[in-house]
Amino acid sequence: LTGLTQHSLKVTHVTVFLQTRMASAGYLPTSMKTLLINSVWMFVLFSANGCKGRPSDPQNVKTYNVDLSLDPAKRWNQVLEDHKEYLPDILDMVQSYVPEEYLPLVQRIAEDIENILPSPFAQEIIGAAEYWGLDVGDCIMMNIIYDLTAFCTSIVAQDSNGTIWHGRNLDYGNSDVLRNLTVAVNFVKDNKTLYSGVTYAGYMGLLTGQRPNGFTISVDQRGSQKERHGPFWLNELTEILDKNSSFVSFLIRQTLENGKDFYDAVETMSLEVIHAPAYVIIGGAMRGQGVVITRDRTAALDRYYLDILTGRWYVLETNYDRWTTPPPVDNKRRAVAHAEMDKLGPANINATTIYDVLSTPPVLNNGTTYTTIMSAAQPEVINTHVRWPPL
C-alpha cells in the first residue's frame, strides 16, 4: 500500500461489494450496513495512521549551524521555527515536572534572568521565549528539567590502534516528545566550526558535544529518578537563585568553546560548582585519554581513567556510582553494556561496533531518544541517530 487513498479505495470496493451481495440476499439490514461501513472505515484510518505514525528505528537527525557571531536572542531562530508545532507537547511536559508550589521561585528567576544566568544563555532563553510566544519561566523550566533528569549510558574506549571512541545514549521520560525535538548543532564563527553537539529544540545547553581534535564529552544523571521530586526542586531552584553554581549543560558549552584539550576539560568539569550531582564522561584525541568523573555539586568525588597497562581499555557509565550496585529496577543495563564491550575487545572497536553495543536492549530502551558516536581525533566521524525502539 502506498498511502491512505489507495488503501481506502481498495477497502471501499470490498465494502461496496459485500454490502451489495449481502443486502440482495436479505442478510444485511440498513442499520447493519451502516455499522459495517463505519467499522471498515475506522479500520482503514487506524491502519493508515498506524503505518505512518511512529517512525522506524533509527532516524537521521537534522543538523543546524548556530552562528555565534549573531545576536544570542536570534541565533536559534531557525531551530525554533522548525519545531514550533511541538509547543503544546513541550508545555505539557514542562508543567508536569516541577511541583506547582515551586513555580514562584521559577518566576523569580525569570524576572532577574540576565543577572542570574550567565551570558549568552540568558539572552538565548529570552529569545526563545519571545519567538515561541512563551513565558520566560517556561523556557527556564525546560532548561532545568533537561539538565537534571537524563538517564543515559556513556562509553569511552581505546581501540588497538590507539584511537579514542566515545558513544552515548540519552534516555528520558516523555521520550517521544524529545525525539521530535532532537537536533545536531554545529556552533560556528567566521565560517568555522568551533564545536558541535546534540540537543533539543529550546534547550540551550549541551549534554553531548565535541571539540574537533580536542575532546568529546557527555553527561549522565547521577542518582535515581525518585530523588527528582519535592525538596529536590526547592534545593535546585535555590541554588540557581544564589548564583553560586552552574547549569552543567551551560558549563559544557563554555568548556567546549574555551577549552583546548582533554586536560582543560577534565580540570574544568572536576572543579566548577554545579547545580546537581552528575557523571561527566570525557574522551580525548590522544592515547589513554578517557575518564568518568563522578561529581557532587562542589567537586569531583572520583576520576576513573582509561588504564591500558592494567587492561582497562574502556570506561563505561550509566547512572550509578561504579563502586555500587544498580537498583533491581535497572540492574541489567550496565551489566549488558559491559558484557558486550568485553566480547568485542579493543581490536574490534569502531564507530559501528560501539553503536551496536548502545543498540543492545536494555542499553537501548523505550526512553532512549538518541545515540551519538564521536571521536575527537576524527571529528568528521560524529554521527547521531534519533532512536525509535519498538514499543
C-alpha positions in Angstrom: 0.0 0.0 0.0 1.4 3.4 -1.0 -0.9 5.6 1.1 -4.3 6.3 2.6 -6.0 7.0 -0.8 -5.0 3.8 -2.4 -5.7 1.8 0.8 -9.1 3.4 1.1 -10.2 2.8 -2.5 -9.4 -0.9 -2.2 -11.3 -1.3 1.1 -14.2 0.8 -0.3 -14.5 -1.6 -3.3 -14.6 -4.6 -1.0 -17.1 -2.9 1.3 -19.5 -2.0 -1.5 -19.2 -5.5 -3.0 -20.0 -7.1 0.4 -22.8 -4.7 1.1 -24.5 -5.3 -2.2 -24.2 -9.0 -2.2 -25.4 -9.4 1.4 -28.2 -6.9 1.1 -29.5 -8.5 -2.1 -29.5 -11.8 -0.3 -31.5 -10.3 2.6 -28.7 -10.8 5.1 -27.9 -7.1 5.8 -30.5 -4.7 7.2 -29.8 -0.9 6.6 -28.6 -0.4 10.2 -26.1 -3.2 9.8 -24.9 -1.8 6.5 -24.1 1.5 8.2 -22.3 -0.3 11.0 -20.3 -2.3 8.6 -19.2 0.7 6.6 -18.3 2.7 9.7 -16.3 -0.2 11.2 -14.4 -0.7 8.0 -13.6 3.0 7.7 -12.4 3.0 11.3 -10.1 0.1 10.5 -8.8 1.9 7.4 -8.0 5.1 9.2 -6.5 3.3 12.2 -4.3 1.1 10.0 -3.1 4.0 7.8 -2.3 6.2 10.8 -0.5 3.3 12.4 1.6 2.7 9.3 2.9 6.2 9.1 2.5 7.2 12.8 5.7 6.0 14.6 8.9 6.3 12.7 11.1 3.3 12.2 14.4 3.0 14.2 16.8 4.7 13.7 16.1 8.0 12.1 18.7 10.6 10.9 18.9 13.7 13.0 18.5 17.1 11.4 21.7 19.3 11.6 21.8 23.1 12.0 24.5 25.7 12.1 24.2 28.1 15.0 26.3 31.2 14.3 27.9 32.5 17.4 28.5 35.9 15.8 24.7 36.6 15.7 22.6 38.2 18.4 22.1 35.5 21.0 18.4 36.2 21.1 18.1 35.3 17.4 20.8 32.7 16.6 18.4 29.8 17.4 15.5 31.1 15.3 15.7 28.5 12.5 15.7 25.7 15.0 12.8 27.2 16.9 10.8 27.8 13.7 11.2 24.2 12.5 9.9 22.8 15.8 7.1 25.2 16.9 4.5 22.6 16.0 5.5 20.7 19.1 4.9 23.6 21.5 1.8 22.1 23.1 3.7 18.9 23.9 6.7 20.9 25.3 4.4 22.9 27.6 2.6 19.8 28.8 5.9 18.1 29.6 7.5 21.1 31.3 4.5 21.7 33.5 4.3 18.1 34.6 7.8 18.1 36.1 8.1 21.0 38.5 5.8 20.9 41.5 3.3 23.8 41.5 4.4 25.1 44.9 7.8 25.9 43.5 6.7 27.9 40.5 7.0 31.3 42.3 10.8 30.5 42.6 10.9 29.9 38.8 9.2 33.3 38.3 11.8 35.0 40.5 14.5 33.6 38.3 12.6 34.7 35.1 12.3 38.2 36.4 16.0 38.6 37.0 17.3 36.1 34.5 20.0 38.3 33.0 21.6 38.8 36.4 21.2 35.1 37.5 22.2 33.2 34.3 25.5 33.8 32.5 25.7 35.3 29.0 24.8 34.3 26.4 22.4 31.7 27.9 20.0 34.3 29.5 19.7 36.1 26.2 19.2 32.9 24.2 16.4 31.8 26.6 14.7 35.2 26.4 15.0 35.0 22.6 13.4 31.5 22.5 10.6 32.6 24.8 9.8 35.6 22.6 10.0 33.6 19.3 7.7 30.9 20.6 5.4 33.3 22.5 6.1 31.6 25.9 6.6 32.9 29.3 10.4 33.1 30.1 9.7 30.9 33.1 8.5 28.0 30.9 11.8 28.2 28.9 13.8 28.3 32.2 12.0 25.2 33.4 12.7 23.4 30.1 16.4 24.0 30.6 16.3 23.0 34.3 14.4 19.8 33.5 16.8 18.6 30.8 19.8 19.4 33.0 18.6 17.2 35.8 16.6 14.3 34.6 18.6 12.5 32.0 19.1 8.7 32.3 21.9 7.6 30.0 24.7 5.3 29.0 28.2 6.6 28.0 31.3 4.7 26.9 34.8 5.9 26.1 37.1 3.2 24.6 40.5 2.9 23.0 40.9 0.6 20.0 44.0 -1.4 19.3 45.4 1.4 17.1 45.1 3.9 20.0 42.1 5.8 18.6 39.6 7.0 21.3 35.9 6.4 20.6 33.0 7.9 22.5 29.5 6.7 22.3 26.4 7.7 24.3 22.6 7.0 24.6 20.5 9.8 26.1 17.4 8.5 27.9 14.4 10.5 29.2 10.8 10.2 30.2 8.5 11.9 27.7 10.8 10.4 25.1 8.5 10.7 22.1 8.3 14.5 22.6 12.0 14.8 22.8 12.7 12.6 19.8 10.8 15.1 17.7 12.9 17.9 19.2 16.3 16.3 18.8 18.8 18.3 16.7 22.5 18.2 15.9 24.2 21.6 16.1 27.5 23.0 14.7 28.4 26.1 16.6 30.2 28.2 14.0 32.1 31.5 13.9 33.8 33.1 10.9 32.6 30.0 8.8 34.5 27.7 11.1 33.0 25.0 13.4 34.3 25.7 16.9 32.4 22.8 18.4 29.4 20.5 17.8 26.7 19.0 19.9 23.3 17.3 20.2 20.4 19.0 22.0 16.7 19.5 21.9 15.0 22.5 20.3 14.5 25.2 23.0 17.3 23.7 25.2 20.3 26.0 25.1 22.8 23.7 26.9 24.6 20.6 25.7 24.8 17.2 27.3 26.7 15.7 24.4 29.5 17.6 22.5 32.7 17.5 20.6 35.6 20.0 20.1 37.3 19.0 16.9 40.8 17.5 17.6 40.3 18.4 21.3 37.9 16.3 23.3 34.4 14.7 23.4 32.1 15.0 26.4 28.8 13.6 27.7 26.9 13.9 30.9 24.8 11.3 32.7 22.5 11.9 35.6 23.8 10.7 39.0 21.2 9.3 41.3 17.7 7.9 41.0 14.7 9.5 39.3 12.8 9.2 42.7 15.1 11.9 44.0 13.9 14.4 41.4 10.8 15.4 43.3 9.7 17.6 46.2 12.6 19.1 48.2 15.0 18.3 45.4 13.4 21.0 43.2 13.5 23.5 46.1 17.2 22.9 46.5 17.9 23.2 42.8 15.9 26.4 42.3 17.5 27.9 45.5 21.0 27.1 44.1 20.2 28.9 40.8 18.9 32.0 42.7 22.1 32.0 44.8 24.2 32.4 41.6 26.9 30.2 43.1 26.7 27.3 40.7 26.3 26.4 37.1 23.9 24.5 34.9 26.1 21.6 33.9 24.9 21.9 30.3 25.9 25.5 30.1 29.2 24.7 31.6 29.8 22.1 28.9 29.1 24.6 26.2 31.5 27.0 27.8 34.1 24.3 28.1 33.7 23.2 24.5 34.1 26.8 23.4 37.1 27.8 25.6 38.8 24.5 26.5 41.7 23.5 24.3 42.2 19.8 25.1 41.3 16.8 27.2 43.1 18.1 30.3 41.4 21.5 30.2 38.0 19.8 30.0 38.8 17.4 32.9 40.0 20.3 35.1 37.0 22.5 34.4 34.5 19.7 34.8 36.1 18.5 38.0 36.3 21.8 39.9 33.4 24.1 38.9 30.4 24.1 41.2 27.3 22.7 39.5 23.6 22.6 40.5 23.3 18.8 40.9 25.4 15.6 41.1 26.3 14.2 37.7 28.7 12.0 35.8 30.9 13.7 33.3 32.4 11.4 30.6 35.3 12.8 28.6 37.3 11.4 25.7 40.5 13.0 24.3 42.3 13.0 21.0 45.3 11.0 22.2 46.0 7.5 23.5 44.9 6.9 27.1 42.6 10.0 27.2 39.3 8.8 28.7 37.7 9.4 32.1 34.5 9.1 34.0 34.2 11.9 36.6 31.8 11.3 39.4 30.6 14.7 40.6 28.7 16.1 43.6 27.8 19.7 43.5 31.1 21.1 44.6 33.8 18.9 43.2 34.9 15.5 41.8 34.5 12.6 44.1 36.2 10.1 41.7 38.0 10.2 38.4 38.2 6.8 36.7 40.6 6.9 33.8 41.5 4.5 31.0 44.5 2.5 32.0 45.7 0.4 29.1 48.6 -1.2 31.1 46.2 -2.8 33.5 43.8 -3.8 30.8 41.2 -1.0 31.3 40.8 -0.1 27.6 37.3 1.3 28.1 35.3 3.1 30.8 31.6 3.0 31.0 28.9 4.9 33.0 25.2 4.6 33.3 23.6 6.4 36.3 25.2 4.8 39.3 28.5 5.1 41.2 30.8 2.4 39.8 31.5 1.1 43.3 27.8 0.4 44.0 25.2 -2.0 42.6 22.4 -0.6 40.5 18.9 -1.0 41.9 16.9 -4.0 40.8 14.7 -2.0 38.5 17.7 -1.0 36.4 20.3 -3.7 37.2 20.8 -5.1 33.7 21.7 -2.0 31.6 25.2 -1.6 33.0 25.9 -5.4 33.1 24.8 -5.9 29.5 26.9 -2.9 28.2 30.0 -4.3 30.0 29.3 -7.8 28.6 29.0 -6.5 25.1 32.2 -4.4 25.3 34.1 -7.3 26.8 33.0 -9.6 24.0 34.4 -7.1 21.4 37.8 -6.3 22.8 39.9 -3.4 21.6 40.7 -5.0 18.2 37.1 -4.8 17.2 36.2 -1.3 18.5 35.0 1.2 15.9 32.0 3.5 15.3 29.8 0.7 14.1 30.5 -1.7 17.0 30.0 0.9 19.7 26.7 1.8 18.1 25.8 -1.9 18.2 26.6 -2.0 21.9 24.4 1.0 22.5 21.6 -0.6 20.4 21.5 -3.8 22.6 18.5 -4.0 24.9 18.2 -2.8 27.6 21.1 -0.4 26.9 18.7 0.8 24.2 15.3 1.1 25.8 12.0 2.8 25.4 13.4 6.0 26.9 16.4 6.3 24.5 16.0 9.5 22.5 19.2 9.4 20.6 22.6 7.7 20.1 25.7 9.6 19.3 29.2 8.3 18.2 32.2 10.6 18.4 36.0 10.6 18.1 37.9 13.8 18.8 40.8 12.8 16.6 38.4 12.1 13.8 35.8 14.9 14.2 34.2 14.1 10.9 33.0 10.8 12.4 30.5 12.4 14.7 27.1 11.0 14.0 23.7 11.0 15.7 20.6 8.9 15.2 17.2 9.6 16.7 16.1 6.3 18.3 12.5 4.9 17.9 12.8 1.5 19.5 9.6 -0.7 19.1 7.1 -0.2 21.9 
